[in-house]
Amino acid sequence: MDYKIKVKALREIMPIPMAEAIKLLKENNGDIKVCADIFKSRSTEHICKETGCSKEMAIQFYEKEKFDLNRTISFIREELFDLNYKPINNITLDNLNKTRSWIAIVQEKDFATSLDYNELPSVIQTLAAIPSLQDMALTLKQAKKIKDVIFKGYSDDLSIDEFVRRNVQLDDNPDFQKAYQRISLSTTIVIDEINRHRRNLKTSLK
């Protein structure tokens, strides 16, 4: 059996990976509808497993997103987060906005500079209040402590050489480097989480 035409027809219905499409067609005598139904059923089960949603919800979003598995899972997670959202103490729109401003400093300047942000205590408090970001709060708090110790007694009146010396000392600190890497690699995660809470708090204020 020539599967080229059938593979093309099947993949026009569902975005099935090539190898899997061929395998399904071989296992089901080239029946395109059966193959599409099997793939859709398997994908639905995977969506339910990944998100904890109902089968009906999985199918609804899967079809809405034109059978894009990753987009479906992402949108369902957001939908479930909003449906089950409960306000958390110490999480306010003001503090969430301060946290976004801190993230902007990390992204546009650097992590070390962000530790001088005057609203950093509110940022740490906000991160600590969100379960998925509590480790991030501890990391940020530790990094701030390391920088404060290294820059203790420093003022702008001192020479540029002293400024460079202390920054080199900061960069060479292994614990600071770990914190730097951890935060720098997690900015997208923090932004997504902050936006979820902002979205729901804004809705609750309407």
Secondary structure, 3 states (H helix, E strand, C coil): CCCHHHHHHHHHHCCCCHHHHHHHHHHCCCCHHHHHHHHHHHHHHHHHHHHCCCHHHHHHHHHHCCCCHHHHHHHHHHHHHHHCCCCCCCCCHHHHHHHHHHHHHHHHCCHHHHCCCCCHHHHHHHHHHCHHHHHHHHHHHHHHHHHHHHCCCCCCCCCHHHHHHHHHHHHHCHHHHHHHHHHHCCHHHHHHHHHHHHHHHHHHHC
